[in-house]
């Protein structure tokens, strides 16, 4: 009898620890509870799982919880990268943000501040006592759930890199095996986002060894060269007299677009670099154009518009450029290519995705007409996502500034 009681206690202890680690009464494998909540569009939205044959990340947060805020910038970048991708066995990826709070004003301000407006944004005005939120058995915020297309919970509180790994495995596209080797950006401080001038920045690996040391200039800009960005990297910014006790420190792109705040530690500030952010930390003037061998095929970025008058027909100059790429593809029969088109932020976001896909498809068809096998080509449209500058919805920009974001990227891959 004593042994049986001991076994029962052990089993109860295991389940208790599982719930405590997750911060929720739900476990991996459970069916995700449904949600019906008010949205930022003054209506109610229903999420019944499985949801439209899509993978869904549901995350609960609060404006008043600083650890919630740290992830929001990264979630916005996550959706930009994966929200318009195509997947092998499901119809897409969605994100549902649920604010656990009664302060509607702060909620609305945070949606703008953290660039969350393109997500499905809901609010639980009764907090943990909301009828539908109670089904998730939360004990804290932030708490997140990754739900597959069958409505099953597959991860609880996954970090962003885990979500990225899961989605990358399921994407219906070629994997890019060539890691970025240069990182450029800025370190900014305070609400007025002033530059952190002439400050050391240490690059740490996953063992917390310093593998490089660089410095910011008078504009807060830094550049890291000859680095493998596919590994886990952390930027470390030591304490500095320029930073007051209550100021935040941010990592931003070269053009000043904030990626996220750094985490404060006793000796300064730290920021974990993620693959999802690398496109924002590419040197803006870096354009690779040399194609020497199959293994040296590199991405090409045509920043000028290849299409006539904002439409889909190719310009004469564009066909000349494409003909040069076709020669390279024919001389490297093991190479495949992704054609990724982007638009500016003018007009409807969905229409811009459709337009960019049409543009990529026109180029793909041109390649096929010149003898490149269709199986070597993939056409992708990403619309107004991933702007290279400040020009996004709600921001006034000149024609020249908008033109920067109207571009086509060619990504090359080697087959076995």
C-alpha positions in Angstrom: 0.0 0.0 0.0 2.8 2.4 0.9 4.5 1.8 -2.6 1.2 2.6 -4.3 0.8 5.8 -2.5 4.3 6.8 -3.3 3.7 6.2 -7.0 0.5 8.3 -6.9 2.4 11.2 -5.3 5.1 11.0 -7.9 2.6 11.1 -10.7 0.8 14.0 -9.2 4.1 15.8 -8.7 5.0 15.3 -12.4 1.7 16.9 -13.6 2.0 19.7 -11.1 5.5 20.6 -12.4 4.3 20.4 -16.1 1.5 23.0 -15.4 3.9 25.2 -13.4 6.5 25.3 -16.1 3.9 26.2 -18.8 2.1 28.8 -16.7 -1.2 27.3 -17.9 -3.4 24.3 -17.2 -3.3 23.3 -20.8 -0.7 20.9 -22.2 0.8 20.1 -25.6 -1.6 17.9 -27.6 -4.8 19.5 -26.1 -7.3 21.0 -28.5 -7.1 24.8 -28.4 -10.1 26.4 -26.8 -12.1 28.7 -29.1 -12.0 32.5 -28.7 -14.7 35.2 -29.2 -13.4 38.7 -28.3 -13.8 42.4 -29.2 -11.3 43.5 -31.8 -9.4 46.7 -32.6 -12.0 47.3 -35.4 -14.9 47.8 -32.9 -16.4 44.4 -33.7 -16.2 40.8 -32.3 -14.2 38.1 -33.9 -14.5 34.4 -33.5 -11.5 32.0 -33.7 -12.7 28.4 -33.8 -9.8 25.9 -33.9 -8.9 24.4 -36.3 -8.9 27.8 -37.9 -9.1 27.9 -41.7 -6.5 25.1 -42.1 -3.9 27.5 -40.8 -1.1 27.4 -38.2 -1.9 30.0 -35.5 0.1 31.7 -32.8 -2.1 33.0 -30.1 -0.4 35.2 -27.5 -1.8 36.8 -24.4 -0.1 40.0 -23.2 -0.7 43.2 -21.3 0.4 46.8 -21.7 1.4 47.0 -18.1 3.7 43.9 -18.2 7.2 44.8 -19.4 8.1 41.2 -20.3 5.1 41.3 -22.7 6.4 44.3 -24.4 9.8 42.8 -25.1 8.3 40.2 -27.5 5.9 42.5 -29.3 8.4 44.0 -31.7 9.6 40.5 -32.6 6.1 39.2 -33.2 5.4 42.0 -35.7 8.6 41.0 -37.6 7.6 37.3 -37.4 4.2 38.0 -39.0 5.8 40.1 -41.8 8.1 37.2 -42.7 5.7 34.3 -42.4 2.2 35.8 -42.8 2.3 35.7 -46.6 4.4 32.6 -47.1 3.1 29.4 -48.8 3.2 26.1 -46.8 3.2 22.5 -47.8 0.3 21.0 -45.8 -1.6 24.0 -44.5 -3.1 27.2 -45.9 -1.1 29.8 -44.1 0.1 31.3 -40.8 -2.0 33.6 -38.6 -1.3 35.5 -35.4 -3.9 36.4 -32.8 -2.9 38.9 -30.1 -5.1 39.1 -27.0 -4.5 41.9 -24.6 -5.5 41.0 -21.0 -6.5 44.5 -19.7 -9.4 47.0 -19.3 -7.3 50.0 -20.5 -8.4 50.4 -24.1 -6.5 53.6 -24.7 -3.1 52.0 -23.7 -4.0 49.0 -25.8 -4.6 51.1 -28.9 -1.4 53.1 -28.4 0.6 49.9 -28.1 -0.9 48.4 -31.3 0.5 51.4 -33.1 3.8 51.6 -31.2 4.7 47.9 -31.8 3.4 47.7 -35.4 0.7 45.2 -34.6 -2.2 46.6 -36.6 -1.9 44.0 -39.3 -2.4 41.1 -36.8 -5.7 39.9 -35.5 -5.9 42.0 -32.3 -8.4 41.3 -29.6 -8.9 42.5 -26.0 -10.2 40.8 -22.9 -11.7 43.6 -20.9 -12.5 41.4 -17.9 -8.9 40.1 -17.8 -8.4 36.5 -16.7 -12.1 36.3 -15.8 -13.2 36.7 -19.4 -15.4 33.7 -20.4 -13.3 32.6 -23.3 -9.9 33.5 -21.8 -10.7 31.3 -18.7 -10.6 28.3 -21.0 -6.9 28.9 -21.5 -6.3 28.6 -17.7 -3.7 31.4 -17.7 -1.7 32.2 -14.6 0.5 35.0 -16.1 1.2 37.1 -19.1 2.9 36.8 -21.5 1.7 33.3 -22.4 1.6 32.0 -26.0 0.3 28.9 -27.8 1.3 27.6 -31.3 -1.6 25.7 -32.7 -1.5 23.5 -35.8 -3.9 23.3 -38.7 -5.8 20.5 -36.9 -6.5 22.7 -33.8 -4.0 21.0 -31.6 -1.5 22.9 -29.3 2.0 22.0 -30.4 4.1 24.4 -28.3 3.3 26.4 -25.2 5.4 29.6 -24.6 7.8 28.9 -27.6 10.5 31.5 -28.2 10.5 33.2 -31.6 13.3 31.1 -32.9 11.3 27.9 -32.2 8.3 29.2 -34.1 10.5 30.2 -37.0 12.1 26.7 -37.1 8.7 25.1 -37.1 7.4 27.3 -39.9 10.6 27.1 -42.0 10.3 23.3 -42.1 6.8 23.6 -43.4 7.3 26.4 -46.0 6.7 25.5 -49.6 9.9 27.1 -50.8 13.6 26.5 -51.1 15.8 26.9 -48.0 18.5 29.5 -48.3 21.7 27.8 -47.1 23.8 30.9 -47.5 23.8 32.8 -44.1 24.2 36.6 -44.0 27.8 37.6 -43.2 27.3 41.3 -42.5 25.1 43.1 -40.0 24.6 46.9 -39.9 22.3 48.9 -37.7 22.0 51.5 -35.0 21.9 51.7 -31.2 19.3 54.3 -30.1 18.3 55.4 -26.6 15.4 57.1 -24.9 11.9 58.1 -26.1 13.4 60.5 -28.5 15.5 57.7 -30.0 18.8 59.6 -29.8 22.0 57.8 -31.0 24.2 56.0 -28.5 27.5 57.6 -29.6 31.0 56.0 -29.7 30.0 53.1 -27.5 31.5 49.6 -27.7 29.2 46.8 -28.8 30.2 43.2 -28.1 29.0 40.2 -30.2 28.6 37.1 -28.1 28.0 33.5 -29.3 25.7 30.9 -27.6 28.5 30.1 -25.1 28.7 33.8 -24.2 32.2 34.2 -25.6 33.0 37.5 -27.3 33.7 36.8 -30.9 33.8 40.5 -32.1 33.9 44.0 -30.7 32.8 47.0 -32.7 31.9 50.6 -31.8 29.0 52.9 -32.7 29.8 56.2 -34.5 28.3 59.7 -33.8 25.1 58.6 -35.4 24.9 55.4 -33.3 25.6 53.2 -36.3 27.6 50.0 -36.1 28.7 47.4 -38.6 29.7 43.8 -38.1 31.6 41.9 -40.8 32.6 38.3 -41.5 30.1 36.7 -39.2 27.9 33.7 -39.4 24.4 34.9 -38.6 22.9 31.4 -38.7 24.3 30.8 -35.2 22.8 32.2 -32.0 24.2 35.7 -31.5 23.7 38.4 -28.8 24.7 42.0 -28.9 26.0 43.3 -25.6 26.0 47.1 -24.8 27.8 47.9 -21.6 26.6 50.6 -19.2 27.3 54.1 -20.5 27.0 57.6 -19.0 24.8 58.6 -21.9 22.1 56.3 -20.7 20.1 57.4 -17.7 18.6 54.9 -15.3 15.0 55.0 -16.7 16.0 55.1 -20.4 15.5 52.2 -22.8 18.1 51.1 -25.4 16.9 50.0 -28.8 18.4 48.1 -31.8 17.4 49.7 -35.1 18.1 49.3 -38.8 20.5 51.6 -40.7 17.6 53.9 -41.6 16.5 54.1 -37.9 13.5 51.7 -37.9 13.4 50.2 -34.4 13.5 46.4 -34.2 13.0 46.0 -30.5 14.2 47.3 -27.1 17.3 45.6 -25.5 17.0 43.6 -22.3 18.4 45.4 -19.3 21.0 43.4 -17.3 23.2 44.4 -14.3 26.2 45.3 -16.6 24.3 47.0 -19.4 21.9 45.8 -22.1 21.6 42.7 -24.3 19.8 41.9 -27.5 19.4 38.4 -29.1 19.6 38.6 -32.9 17.0 36.5 -34.7 16.9 35.3 -38.4 13.6 37.1 -38.8 15.3 40.4 -38.2 18.3 39.9 -40.5 16.6 41.4 -43.5 16.4 44.7 -41.5 20.0 44.5 -40.5 21.5 44.1 -44.0 23.7 47.0 -45.2 21.4 49.0 -47.4 24.1 49.6 -50.1 25.1 46.0 -50.3 24.1 44.5 -53.6 25.8 41.3 -54.7 26.1 41.1 -58.5 28.9 38.6 -59.2 28.0 35.1 -60.3 31.2 33.1 -60.6 30.2 29.5 -60.0 27.3 27.5 -58.8 28.4 27.6 -55.2 29.0 31.4 -55.5 25.5 32.2 -56.8 24.3 35.1 -54.6 21.1 37.0 -54.1 20.5 39.9 -56.5 18.3 42.9 -55.5 17.0 45.0 -58.3 15.9 48.1 -56.4 14.7 49.8 -59.6 11.2 48.9 -60.9 11.4 46.2 -63.6 7.8 46.9 -64.7 6.2 49.5 -66.9 4.2 52.4 -65.2 3.6 50.4 -62.0 2.0 47.6 -63.9 3.2 44.0 -64.6 4.7 44.3 -68.1 8.4 44.2 -68.3 10.5 47.2 -69.4 13.1 46.8 -72.1 15.8 47.5 -69.5 14.4 44.8 -67.3 14.5 42.2 -70.1 18.1 43.0 -70.7 18.9 42.4 -67.1 16.9 39.2 -67.0 18.6 37.9 -70.1 21.9 38.2 -68.3 20.5 36.1 -65.4 19.2 33.5 -67.9 22.7 33.1 -69.3 24.0 32.5 -65.8 21.2 30.0 -65.0 21.9 28.1 -68.3 25.6 27.9 -67.4 24.8 26.5 -63.9 22.2 23.8 -64.5 22.1 22.9 -60.8 20.9 26.3 -59.7 17.3 27.2 -58.9 15.9 30.7 -58.3 13.2 32.3 -56.2 11.8 35.5 -57.7 10.4 37.7 -54.9 8.7 41.0 -55.7 7.7 43.8 -53.3 5.6 46.9 -53.7 5.4 50.2 -51.8 2.7 50.7 -49.1 0.3 52.7 -51.3 -3.1 51.1 -51.7 -4.6 48.0 -50.1 -2.2 45.5 -48.5 -4.0 42.5 -50.1 -4.0 44.1 -53.5 -0.3 44.8 -53.2 0.4 41.1 -52.4 -1.6 40.1 -55.5 0.2 42.7 -57.7 3.7 41.6 -56.5 2.9 37.9 -57.1 1.7 38.8 -60.7 5.0 40.7 -61.3 7.1 37.7 -60.1 5.0 35.4 -62.2 5.6 37.5 -65.3 9.3 37.2 -64.7 9.0 33.5 -64.1 7.1 33.0 -67.4 9.8 35.1 -69.2 12.5 32.7 -67.8 10.5 29.7 -69.0 10.0 31.2 -72.5 13.8 31.5 -72.7 14.3 27.8 -71.9 14.6 27.6 -68.1 12.7 24.7 -66.7 9.7 25.7 -64.6 10.7 23.4 -61.8 13.8 25.5 -61.2 11.8 28.7 -60.6 9.5 29.9 -57.8 7.5 33.1 -58.0 6.7 34.8 -54.7 4.8 38.1 -54.0 5.3 39.8 -50.6 3.5 43.1 -51.3 4.4 45.9 -49.0 6.0 43.7 -46.3 9.6 44.2 -45.4 10.1 47.9 -46.4 13.7 49.0 -46.6 13.0 52.4 -45.1 10.4 54.2 -42.9 7.7 54.1 -45.6 4.9 52.1 -44.3 1.1 52.6 -43.7 0.5 56.0 -42.1 3.9 57.5 -42.9 4.2 60.2 -45.5 7.0 59.6 -48.0 8.3 61.1 -51.2 8.1 59.3 -54.6 11.8 58.6 -54.4 11.5 57.1 -50.9 8.5 54.9 -52.0 10.5 53.8 -55.1 13.1 52.2 -52.9 10.6 49.6 -51.7 9.4 48.7 -55.2 11.9 46.0 -55.9 12.5 42.4 -57.1 14.9 40.1 -55.3 16.4 37.0 -57.0 17.6 34.3 -54.6 19.6 31.5 -56.0 20.0 27.9 -54.6 22.1 24.9 -55.5 20.4 21.5 -56.1 22.1 18.2 -55.3 
